Amino acid sequence: MQPFTCLTAVAAVYDQANVDTDQIIPARFLRKPRGPGYGGFLFHDLRFDENGHERAEFPLHRSYWRNAGILIAGSNFGCGSSREAAVYALVDYGIRCVIATGFADIFAANAVQNGLLCMTLPDAELAQIRGAAEAQPDTHLSVDLPGQTVAMPDGTAIAFPIDPFRKRCLVEGLDQIALTRARLNEIAAFERQAETAVPWLRVALGPKTERLP
């Protein structure tokens, strides 16, 4: 996945609590293969009416927020079902960071596997950032993940917490597959040791068992 280090982007405001994954991407789109245009499913039923026309009142349809790379949300963002496609839709639309007072656990875990930063801030600091973005709609925020700060246009920097392991995965662009492959030598060494210690195991598993390269 694409590493996340620093990001300066327009911040759009969607000030709603308990935004669930069915709102982020409706269930009928889950059968669609991920590819070009997948970001168009983001908030589909909130962004478009039954005839496919844009709902002008939806924040991401405002001219100054159409190309937002940061979404300022409310509390408990990403609740509901565990669909990873909700993260796909956000990332493929161009959102690389969501700022909220809290996230559903499974959504946050899916996010870190796909290069999406879930930034958690207290109510007061989130309100400060939200107020700046609403007062000046083309506000660009600067997120420094290694330094764990988000800076507003006036230079005010706010620190945010993040789990060290998730931070490492985002900064280095490591998903679970990449983390596993980084330890292939250790895995192969373990297998060789196991062959000596318990030679009967390979016989029990059969001739098709292959050692990792």
C-alpha positions, -999 to 999 in steps of 0.1 A, spaced: 0 0 0 11 36 -4 30 49 26 16 78 46 41 103 60 30 139 54 -2 151 38 -13 187 30 -48 187 16 -82 204 16 -103 194 46 -140 188 41 -165 188 70 -191 161 74 -202 168 110 -223 137 117 -220 112 145 -224 74 140 -217 73 103 -219 36 96 -203 16 68 -236 12 50 -237 49 46 -201 50 35 -207 24 8 -242 8 5 -242 -30 6 -253 -35 -31 -219 -21 -42 -199 -47 -23 -201 -72 -53 -184 -46 -75 -147 -53 -82 -124 -27 -69 -110 -7 -99 -113 27 -116 -144 46 -104 -147 27 -71 -145 60 -53 -178 70 -69 -196 46 -45 -185 67 -15 -216 79 4 -235 71 -27 -271 72 -14 -263 104 5 -246 121 -24 -271 111 -51 -309 109 -54 -328 80 -68 -323 93 -103 -285 95 -99 -285 133 -96 -262 150 -72 -276 162 -39 -262 197 -39 -264 200 -1 -240 171 5 -206 185 16 -184 167 -9 -205 183 -37 -195 218 -27 -170 232 -52 -143 239 -26 -146 204 -10 -149 182 -41 -111 174 -41 -108 170 -4 -81 147 9 -91 150 46 -125 144 61 -135 160 94 -162 138 109 -180 133 142 -179 106 168 -180 68 162 -171 70 125 -172 37 106 -196 18 129 -218 -9 117 -207 -39 96 -171 -48 91 -169 -42 54 -134 -33 42 -149 -17 11 -159 13 32 -122 21 35 -116 13 -2 -142 38 -12 -127 66 9 -92 60 -3 -102 56 -39 -122 89 -37 -90 106 -25 -95 107 12 -63 97 30 -72 110 65 -104 110 86 -104 131 118 -130 123 144 -134 119 182 -136 81 178 -138 53 153 -153 18 153 -125 -7 161 -129 -28 129 -131 2 107 -99 16 122 -81 -18 118 -92 -20 81 -80 16 76 -45 10 86 -43 -20 62 -51 4 33 -31 35 41 -60 56 56 -51 75 88 -78 76 114 -69 106 136 -86 108 170 -89 141 187 -108 154 218 -140 173 212 -125 207 218 -96 203 194 -119 187 168 -142 217 171 -113 240 166 -103 223 134 -138 220 122 -145 257 128 -114 267 108 -125 245 79 -160 259 79 -149 295 83 -125 292 54 -138 264 31 -106 260 11 -86 254 43 -56 231 38 -45 211 68 -10 197 71 -7 162 87 27 151 99 23 115 109 60 109 120 57 140 142 20 132 151 8 167 145 -18 184 124 -13 221 115 -38 247 105 -31 275 80 -24 300 109 5 277 120 -14 262 150 -3 226 155 -23 201 174 -7 168 185 -26 135 181 -21 101 195 -16 69 175 -7 33 183 30 28 176 25 -3 155 -2 13 134 20 43 129 48 21 117 25 3 92 12 35 78 46 53 75 63 23 60 33 12 38 30 -22 54 -1 -43 53 -4 -78 68 10 -95 37 40 -71 36 46 -77 73 46 -114 69 69 -113 38 94 -92 58 99 -122 80 102 -149 54 138 -157 63 128 -163 99 98 -184 88 121 -205 66 146 -209 94 119 -221 117 107 -247 91 142 -260 87 146 -263 125 113 -281 127 123 -306 100 152 -316 123 133 -315 156 101 -333 144 110 -350 111 78 -370 113 57 -338 108 67 -335 71 58 -371 66 25 -366 82 18 -335 61 26 -353 29 50 -347 -1 31 -317 -14 42 -295 15 67 -269 3 91 -248 22 87 -210 18 113 -195 -6 
